[in-house]
Amino acid sequence: MARPPAGLCDSCIHQRIVRNTRGSSFSLCERSRTDPAYPRYPRLPVTGCRGHEPRPQR
């Protein structure tokens, strides 16, 4: 099953998808490791984030 869109997080270099043993996936904000102002698992979809940094185009 596909995960729901995460909004801005889906295009951010700080996003990491975390999967559990039951098959669920979660959008983890890596910025939360160094800055407590960012939630580890933000409420989705994220529509605004001052720390958003677009991933480079491939």
PEQUI-V677698 format. One record per residue. N is the residue number from 1. RES is the residue in three letters. SS is DSSP state (A for helix, B for strand, O for the rest). D_LAST is the distance of its C-alpha to the last C-alpha in Angstrom with 2 decimals. Layout:
n/res/ss/d_last
N/RES/SS/D_LAST
N/RES/SS/D_LAST
This chain:
n/res/ss/d_last
1/MET/O/25.29
2/ALA/O/22.13
3/ARG/O/22.02
4/PRO/O/22.55
5/PRO/O/19.87
6/ALA/O/19.78
7/GLY/B/19.21
8/LEU/A/17.48
9/CYS/A/16.96
10/ASP/A/14.38
11/SER/A/11.94
12/CYS/B/13.46
13/ILE/O/12.74
14/HIS/O/16.39
15/GLN/B/16.38
16/ARG/B/17.28
17/ILE/B/18.59
18/VAL/B/22.05
19/ARG/B/23.97
20/ASN/O/27.73
21/THR/O/30.07
22/ARG/O/31.05
23/GLY/O/27.63
24/SER/O/26.84
25/SER/B/23.56
26/PHE/B/23.33
27/SER/B/20.84
28/LEU/B/21.69
29/CYS/B/21.15
30/GLU/A/20.85
31/ARG/A/22.30
32/SER/A/25.52
33/ARG/A/26.14
34/THR/O/26.90
35/ASP/O/27.88
36/PRO/O/30.35
37/ALA/O/29.72
38/TYR/O/26.65
39/PRO/O/27.55
40/ARG/O/26.32
41/TYR/O/25.81
42/PRO/O/25.64
43/ARG/O/27.24
44/LEU/O/24.83
45/PRO/O/23.49
46/VAL/B/22.75
47/THR/O/23.18
48/GLY/O/23.55
49/CYS/O/22.76
50/ARG/O/23.52
51/GLY/O/21.25
52/HIS/O/18.04
53/GLU/O/15.10
54/PRO/B/11.83
55/ARG/O/8.83
56/PRO/O/6.36
57/GLN/O/3.79
58/ARG/O/0.00
